[in-house]
Amino acid sequence: MTNETMNNNIIGTRIADGRRAKGFSQAQLARLVCVSPQAVGKWERGESLPDIFMLGRIAEAIGKMNINYFLGKDPCDCKVCKCCKD
């Protein structure tokens, strides 16, 4: 498995986890971010990735403020910046 595939899978899993945590179906998330349900499915399976702007829309829809959430990285705990908090 390549690094690209692993990154796609991490991001897709995080999108799916966030969507489920909010109780959204793929179709509901798709409507919120103005894409097709098929696009959400492809992201979640790691077949494609949303662009950086779409990640922002997805983050807003699922209540995550830190893009590191999608990368599988832990936010820092510097206690200075608010961008590090979920």
VEXMIKE-187614 format. One record per residue: chain; residue number from 1; x, y, z of N, C-alpha, C, CB in turn; residue in one letter. Coordinates in Angstrom, 3 decimals, padded with zeros to 6 digits, m for minus. Glycine has a CB too. Layout:
<nodes>
{node 'A',NUM,{X,Y,Z},{X,Y,Z},{X,Y,Z},{X,Y,Z},'A'}
...
</nodes>
This chain:
<nodes>
{node 'A',1,{000.852,m001.180,000.000},{000.000,000.000,000.000},{000.897,001.242,000.000},{m000.969,m000.001,001.233},'M'}
{node 'A',2,{000.599,002.172,m000.882},{001.404,003.381,m000.989},{000.995,004.401,000.066},{001.275,003.985,m002.385},'T'}
{node 'A',3,{001.873,005.395,000.297},{001.537,006.470,001.232},{000.275,007.202,000.793},{002.702,007.459,001.352},'N'}
{node 'A',4,{000.138,007.389,m000.522},{m001.049,008.084,m001.041},{m002.315,007.314,m000.688},{m000.949,008.268,m002.573},'E'}
{node 'A',5,{m002.293,006.004,m000.856},{m003.450,005.185,m000.535},{m003.744,005.243,000.952},{m003.229,003.741,m000.977},'T'}
{node 'A',6,{m002.702,005.178,001.777},{m002.905,005.252,003.218},{m003.510,006.591,003.610},{m001.587,005.032,003.957},'M'}
{node 'A',7,{m003.020,007.689,003.031},{m003.572,009.010,003.328},{m005.017,009.107,002.888},{m002.748,010.101,002.653},'N'}
{node 'A',8,{m005.335,008.591,001.706},{m006.711,008.597,001.230},{m007.609,007.837,002.195},{m006.800,007.989,m000.174},'N'}
{node 'A',9,{m007.130,006.697,002.673},{m007.932,005.883,003.590},{m008.122,006.582,004.931},{m007.275,004.519,003.801},'N'}
{node 'A',10,{m007.088,007.244,005.429},{m007.206,007.974,006.694},{m008.230,009.089,006.551},{m005.838,008.551,007.132},'I'}
{node 'A',11,{m008.106,009.864,005.504},{m009.026,010.981,005.299},{m010.447,010.456,005.112},{m008.596,011.829,004.078},'I'}
{node 'A',12,{m010.607,009.423,004.306},{m011.932,008.843,004.085},{m012.556,008.309,005.361},{m011.848,007.736,003.068},'G'}
{node 'A',13,{m011.757,007.648,006.167},{m012.249,007.122,007.440},{m012.668,008.245,008.366},{m011.185,006.263,008.112},'T'}
{node 'A',14,{m011.881,009.309,008.391},{m012.220,010.450,009.247},{m013.497,011.141,008.779},{m011.066,011.455,009.273},'R'}
{node 'A',15,{m013.691,011.243,007.475},{m014.934,011.834,006.963},{m016.114,010.960,007.402},{m014.892,011.973,005.396},'I'}
{node 'A',16,{m015.987,009.650,007.208},{m017.067,008.730,007.583},{m017.339,008.772,009.083},{m016.720,007.300,007.157},'A'}
{node 'A',17,{m016.288,008.772,009.895},{m016.466,008.818,011.351},{m017.163,010.100,011.791},{m015.113,008.696,012.055},'D'}
{node 'A',18,{m016.733,011.216,011.221},{m017.346,012.494,011.566},{m018.799,012.560,011.144},{m016.581,013.628,010.933},'G'}
{node 'A',19,{m019.069,012.036,009.953},{m020.444,012.020,009.443},{m021.335,011.174,010.340},{m020.483,011.485,007.999},'R'}
{node 'A',20,{m020.860,009.993,010.691},{m021.650,009.103,011.546},{m021.853,009.696,012.938},{m020.972,007.736,011.657},'R'}
{node 'A',21,{m020.815,010.354,013.465},{m020.928,010.971,014.792},{m022.025,012.035,014.824},{m019.587,011.591,015.205},'A'}
{node 'A',22,{m022.231,012.691,013.704},{m023.298,013.689,013.592},{m024.644,013.064,013.243},{m022.932,014.723,012.546},'K'}
{node 'A',23,{m024.634,011.773,012.928},{m025.870,011.086,012.577},{m026.344,011.349,011.157},{m026.937,011.479,013.524},'G'}
{node 'A',24,{m025.414,011.768,010.288},{m025.754,012.062,008.898},{m025.580,010.830,008.028},{m024.894,013.208,008.364},'F'}
{node 'A',25,{m026.464,010.684,007.058},{m026.243,009.707,005.998},{m025.273,010.340,004.993},{m027.603,009.280,005.306},'S'}
{node 'A',26,{m024.772,009.536,004.066},{m023.924,010.093,003.017},{m024.689,011.134,002.216},{m023.403,008.983,002.092},'Q'}
{node 'A',27,{m025.970,010.864,001.958},{m026.785,011.803,001.182},{m026.977,013.119,001.933},{m028.151,011.180,000.855},'A'}
{node 'A',28,{m027.158,013.049,003.239},{m027.331,014.270,004.023},{m026.052,015.110,004.021},{m027.735,013.925,005.463},'Q'}
{node 'A',29,{m024.907,014.466,004.213},{m023.643,015.210,004.168},{m023.444,015.797,002.780},{m022.447,014.299,004.548},'L'}
{node 'A',30,{m023.761,015.027,001.769},{m023.613,015.506,000.393},{m024.429,016.774,000.164},{m024.040,014.418,m000.602},'A'}
{node 'A',31,{m025.661,016.778,000.645},{m026.500,017.974,000.489},{m025.900,019.168,001.223},{m027.921,017.703,001.003},'R'}
{node 'A',32,{m025.353,018.934,002.415},{m024.781,020.024,003.210},{m023.575,020.673,002.534},{m024.378,019.508,004.578},'L'}
{node 'A',33,{m022.797,019.865,001.800},{m021.580,020.406,001.173},{m021.711,020.549,m000.344},{m020.392,019.513,001.494},'V'}
{node 'A',34,{m022.926,020.332,m000.848},{m023.244,020.553,m002.271},{m022.456,019.668,m003.231},{m022.992,021.988,m002.623},'C'}
{node 'A',35,{m022.442,018.371,m002.943},{m021.864,017.381,m003.850},{m022.841,016.215,m003.951},{m020.448,016.899,m003.354},'V'}
{node 'A',36,{m022.513,015.249,m004.782},{m023.369,014.066,m004.905},{m023.061,013.075,m003.780},{m023.174,013.391,m006.289},'S'}
{node 'A',37,{m024.047,012.249,m003.426},{m023.782,011.189,m002.450},{m022.673,010.238,m002.928},{m025.067,010.397,m002.176},'P'}
{node 'A',38,{m022.572,010.076,m004.254},{m021.527,009.206,m004.794},{m020.139,009.768,m004.488},{m021.706,009.031,m006.313},'Q'}
{node 'A',39,{m020.001,011.094,m004.514},{m018.709,011.715,m004.187},{m018.337,011.426,m002.739},{m018.755,013.242,m004.433},'A'}
{node 'A',40,{m019.307,011.549,m001.838},{m019.042,011.254,m000.424},{m018.612,009.798,m000.271},{m020.298,011.543,000.446},'V'}
{node 'A',41,{m019.298,008.903,m000.957},{m018.936,007.491,m000.902},{m017.517,007.232,m001.392},{m019.908,006.681,m001.718},'G'}
{node 'A',42,{m017.130,007.882,m002.475},{m015.766,007.720,m003.004},{m014.740,008.249,m002.020},{m015.617,008.442,m004.355},'K'}
{node 'A',43,{m015.028,009.385,m001.385},{m014.094,009.910,m000.381},{m013.943,008.919,000.758},{m014.573,011.277,000.159},'W'}
{node 'A',44,{m015.062,008.412,001.241},{m015.027,007.513,002.394},{m014.329,006.196,002.083},{m016.433,007.238,002.878},'E'}
{node 'A',45,{m014.392,005.747,000.846},{m013.695,004.514,000.448},{m012.242,004.771,000.063},{m014.421,003.856,m000.718},'R'}
{node 'A',46,{m011.827,006.017,000.033},{m010.449,006.356,m000.331},{m010.195,006.316,m001.823},{m009.500,005.426,000.352},'G'}
{node 'A',47,{m011.251,006.316,m002.627},{m011.101,006.275,m004.084},{m010.777,007.637,m004.672},{m012.361,005.738,m004.722},'E'}
{node 'A',48,{m011.154,008.684,m003.966},{m010.831,010.048,m004.368},{m010.799,010.902,m003.118},{m011.858,010.603,m005.409},'S'}
{node 'A',49,{m010.337,012.123,m003.267},{m010.254,013.044,m002.137},{m010.928,014.363,m002.466},{m008.797,013.283,m001.743},'L'}
{node 'A',50,{m011.547,014.971,m001.466},{m012.064,016.321,m001.682},{m010.886,017.292,m001.735},{m013.077,016.728,m000.557},'P'}
{node 'A',51,{m011.058,018.421,m002.434},{m009.982,019.405,m002.434},{m009.964,020.125,m001.078},{m010.158,020.425,m003.607},'D'}
{node 'A',52,{m008.960,020.944,m000.868},{m008.753,021.588,000.427},{m009.935,022.469,000.812},{m007.475,022.416,000.404},'I'}
{node 'A',53,{m010.548,023.127,m000.154},{m011.709,023.969,000.144},{m012.903,023.128,000.571},{m012.078,024.821,m001.073},'F'}
{node 'A',54,{m013.085,021.996,m000.091},{m014.179,021.106,000.268},{m013.946,020.507,001.658},{m014.333,019.989,m000.782},'M'}
{node 'A',55,{m012.685,020.224,002.000},{m012.400,019.724,003.344},{m012.865,020.727,004.395},{m010.895,019.436,003.509},'L'}
{node 'A',56,{m012.707,022.003,004.096},{m013.187,023.031,005.005},{m014.693,022.984,005.182},{m012.776,024.388,004.512},'G'}
{node 'A',57,{m015.401,022.769,004.085},{m016.868,022.675,004.143},{m017.302,021.428,004.909},{m017.467,022.656,002.720},'R'}
{node 'A',58,{m016.589,020.330,004.672},{m016.909,019.086,005.377},{m016.655,019.265,006.872},{m016.070,017.899,004.818},'I'}
{node 'A',59,{m015.513,019.869,007.202},{m015.175,020.103,008.611},{m016.266,020.911,009.300},{m013.825,020.831,008.732},'A'}
{node 'A',60,{m016.733,021.942,008.636},{m017.799,022.776,009.199},{m019.071,021.952,009.410},{m018.089,023.982,008.274},'E'}
{node 'A',61,{m019.400,021.122,008.434},{m020.628,020.323,008.504},{m020.587,019.303,009.637},{m020.861,019.607,007.184},'A'}
{node 'A',62,{m019.400,018.743,009.905},{m019.312,017.711,010.947},{m018.786,018.244,012.269},{m018.428,016.585,010.481},'I'}
{node 'A',63,{m018.581,019.565,012.336},{m018.208,020.178,013.609},{m016.751,020.053,013.993},{m019.013,019.597,014.672},'G'}
{node 'A',64,{m015.881,019.901,013.012},{m014.446,019.841,013.283},{m013.806,021.116,012.752},{m013.793,018.572,012.635},'K'}
{node 'A',65,{m012.983,021.732,013.558},{m012.379,022.997,013.156},{m010.911,022.847,012.755},{m012.499,023.999,014.281},'M'}
{node 'A',66,{m010.320,021.718,013.017},{m008.901,021.519,012.778},{m008.703,020.548,011.622},{m008.200,021.002,014.048},'N'}
{node 'A',67,{m008.030,020.987,010.577},{m007.820,020.131,009.403},{m006.977,018.903,009.746},{m007.144,020.928,008.282},'I'}
{node 'A',68,{m006.198,018.966,010.822},{m005.421,017.798,011.238},{m006.318,016.615,011.569},{m004.557,018.142,012.441},'N'}
{node 'A',69,{m007.570,016.868,011.906},{m008.526,015.786,012.142},{m008.567,014.840,010.943},{m009.933,016.356,012.423},'Y'}
{node 'A',70,{m008.569,015.389,009.743},{m008.663,014.575,008.533},{m007.380,013.825,008.227},{m009.028,015.440,007.361},'F'}
{node 'A',71,{m006.268,014.302,008.745},{m004.976,013.685,008.469},{m004.603,012.632,009.493},{m003.907,014.735,008.416},'L'}
{node 'A',72,{m005.450,012.467,010.499},{m005.180,011.464,011.515},{m004.139,011.901,012.518},{m004.744,010.198,010.872},'G'}
{node 'A',73,{m003.880,013.209,012.575},{m002.894,013.728,013.511},{m003.602,014.309,014.723},{m002.000,014.792,012.838},'K'}
{node 'A',74,{m002.929,014.232,015.848},{m003.478,014.819,017.056},{m003.251,016.319,017.037},{m002.850,014.188,018.310},'D'}
{node 'A',75,{m004.229,017.078,017.522},{m004.006,018.526,017.617},{m002.958,018.815,018.679},{m005.327,019.272,017.944},'P'}
{node 'A',76,{m002.273,019.903,018.521},{m001.289,020.277,019.530},{m002.022,020.731,020.785},{m000.341,021.394,019.005},'C'}
{node 'A',77,{m001.304,020.807,021.868},{m001.932,021.302,023.093},{m001.169,022.511,023.617},{m001.990,020.193,024.168},'D'}
{node 'A',78,{m000.874,023.418,022.692},{m000.072,024.586,023.052},{m000.829,025.557,023.951},{000.384,025.304,021.799},'C'}
{node 'A',79,{m002.148,025.426,024.012},{m003.003,026.264,024.839},{m002.920,027.749,024.480},{m002.642,026.077,026.282},'K'}
{node 'A',80,{m002.368,028.047,023.306},{m002.255,029.423,022.871},{m003.218,029.695,021.724},{m000.818,029.738,022.453},'V'}
{node 'A',81,{m003.177,028.842,020.726},{m004.011,029.080,019.545},{m005.312,028.285,019.634},{m003.247,028.706,018.260},'C'}
{node 'A',82,{m006.363,028.878,019.149},{m007.664,028.202,019.150},{m007.809,027.260,017.973},{m008.788,029.220,019.130},'K'}
{node 'A',83,{m006.942,027.378,016.973},{m007.064,026.526,015.793},{m006.734,025.070,016.106},{m006.154,027.034,014.686},'C'}
{node 'A',84,{m006.098,024.826,017.209},{m005.700,023.461,017.561},{m006.818,022.680,018.241},{m004.489,023.495,018.464},'C'}
{node 'A',85,{m007.867,023.340,018.583},{m008.944,022.676,019.326},{m010.018,022.193,018.374},{m009.552,023.624,020.375},'K'}
{node 'A',86,{m010.519,020.989,018.626},{m011.645,020.446,017.843},{m012.915,021.103,018.261},{m011.766,018.928,018.005},'D'}
</nodes>
